[in-house]
Amino acid sequence: MRVSVVGAGLGGLALAQGLRGAGIEADVFERDPGIVARFQGYRLVLNPTGFRAVRDCLPTRWHPLLDEIVMDASAEQLILDPRLNEIGRLGAGRTGIVVDRQVLRHLLLTGLTVHTDAALTGYDVLADGTVQARFAHRDPATADLLVGADGVTSAVRGVLSPRTTPTDTGVRFVIGRTPLTDEFAGLSRAYGSKITGDGVSLLLGAMRFRTPPKQAAEQLAPDVTLPDIGDYVRWAMILPSNGSLEELTAQDAVLSRMEGWHPELRALIEQAAPDNSTLLSIRVVKPGERWASGPVTLLGDAIHATSPTGGNGANTALRDADLLRRCLIDADEGRRDLLGAVGDYERQMFEYGAEAVRSSLEKLPAFAPEAKLS
């Protein structure tokens, strides 16, 4: 069996790793001109399902390395005012495993065949049941299955399910990261909490590695090369939907809304790395009607993009990867036919994917009351 995966995000790479470990050929096609063409390095929290999924997709020899580059998440989830006074609680504290997206992505990339500058322009299902993917700047590729793991603007979805389109919630947010130094020790109670004032919400989260990733890889898995980065604070400011950003940089857009805020909070934004700060929109993709069964399917944000306020986007994509991996192994080993395996994956994925989108949108008004949810 041969599988073509379109998109080198976490879900697509986890699938390719899992298939590779089972002896199934998997090629990854990425539209970006290079693997590190865009910064993709913010922390994320994996729930037990997400962490187990990525662990099961990786070779067992890398499990000690994975365990060394993560941290346990535990936060009270307070609501604080701009001077860091407690004014409420968001609910039960969130637990899980914290991992850096950039570090995890480099681990997942190890040993894979990834073709960059490979923007999909379309595909054709051939007479023998295989599928041929066409690209703008490279020769077509033929496989038994084409998996669209190419995000919110998925080119694969545009052909497979053209009526399934992204919905813009109208909410914008700025995200960035700042090295975690002793200067910010006083902010520890704010990590995992929401700081609210002047119509905006600021969310902070610490990334503390048990061992620096580069050093951990050298010690535990010499065949893996990980980025040389240290501990940091990830911050994100959710902006009002009617706010004007003018021509401000990402950092200035945040600082312009922090007049009178605690000086350590302002210093955190001022000392952020400009290249690691960016403005993003919150768009969601709700799974619609199932398409006709065939040798093409979707994974992750391509079919169920969630609001980041739900904390379940990466978890759901990794769950997809592990589920599809297991279904395809069954087909490769003759326990079922390929289309039946893909159909079973899609049936389960549609159900929990739709729920992931719904629950993420349910949490969004707590951070952005004016969000458009319909």
C-alpha positions, 0 to 999 in steps of 0.5 A, a space after each residue: 500500500 502507498 499513501 500520499 499525505 498532503 500537508 506537513 502539520 502535526 496530524 499529517 506527519 503523525 500519520 506518516 510516521 505511524 504508517 512508516 513504522 508499520 511498513 506502509 509507504 507514505 509520502 508527504 507533500 507540503 505547499 510551503 517552500 521549505 519545512 521551516 518556511 513559517 514559524 510553528 513553535 507555540 506550546 500546546 496541551 495534549 490531553 490523554 487521548 492526544 498524547 497517547 495517539 502521538 506516542 503510538 504513531 512514533 517508534 518506541 525507541 523515541 518514547 524516552 525522548 518524547 517523555 523528556 521534552 514535555 512537561 505536565 500541565 496543571 493550572 488553576 485557570 483563574 480570571 485576573 484583572 490587568 493588575 493581576 488581582 483575582 476576580 474570578 475563576 474559569 472552572 476546574 484546573 486544566 491538566 495534560 501534557 505540554 509540548 512545544 509544537 516546533 519541537 514535536 514537529 521536528 521529531 515527527 519529521 525525522 526519517 520521513 520523505 517530505 516534498 516541499 513546494 508541492 501545492 496541490 492543484 487537483 487529483 483524479 481517481 484512476 480506473 484501477 481505483 488508485 488516485 493521482 494527485 497533481 501539483 503546481 511545481 512537481 510531477 503527479 504522484 499516484 497512491 492507493 489513498 490520498 489524505 488531505 491534512 492541509 489545514 483550514 484552506 485545504 485544497 483536497 477538501 475543495 475538490 472532495 467536499 466543496 460545500 464544506 467551507 471555513 466559517 470566520 468567527 470574526 475574532 482575531 488574536 495575536 500570539 507570541 512567545 518570550 524567553 522565560 527568565 527570572 524576571 517573570 517569576 512573579 507571573 507564575 500564578 497567571 499561567 493558564 489563567 485569563 487576564 481580562 481588561 479593556 475588552 481584551 483577554 490575555 492568556 499566558 502559558 509556560 513551556 518548561 522542558 525537563 531537558 532542553 530538546 537539542 540536548 535531550 535528542 543528543 543523549 537519548 536519540 542521536 538519529 533525531 535533531 531537535 531545535 535548540 530552544 529554551 523555556 519560554 512563555 507563550 502569550 495570546 491576546 484575543 481582540 474584540 471583533 470590532 477592533 481596528 489594528 491599523 498598521 501596527 505590528 503584532 506586539 504593538 497591537 497588544 501593547 496598545 491595549 495594555 495601558 495601565 497594566 501590570 509592568 511585568 505583563 507589559 515587559 513580557 510583551 516588549 521582550 517577545 521575539 518579533 519574528 515569533 509574534 503574529 496576528 491570526 484569525 479564528 476560523 472553524 470548519 464544521 464537518 458537513 455531509 459525508 462524501 461518497 466513499 473512495 480513495 481520498 479522505 481528510 484529517 485534522 483542520 481540513 475537516 474539523 478546524 476548531 477554535 483554539 479556546 477549546 484546546 482540542 485542535 491538535 488533540 483531535 488531529 492526532 486522534 485522527 492520525 492514530 485512528 486512520 493509521 490503525 484502520 490502514 494497517 488492518 487493510 494492509 494486513 488483509 483484515 479488511 478492504 481499503 475502502 471499508 477501512 477508510 469508511 470506518 475511519 470517516 464514520 468515527 472521525 465525523 462524530 468526534 470531530 463535529 463534537 470537538 468543533 461544537 465544544 470549542 465554539 461553546 467556550 469562545 464567548 467567554 473570551 470573545 463575547 461578540 464572536 459569530 458562532 453561526 
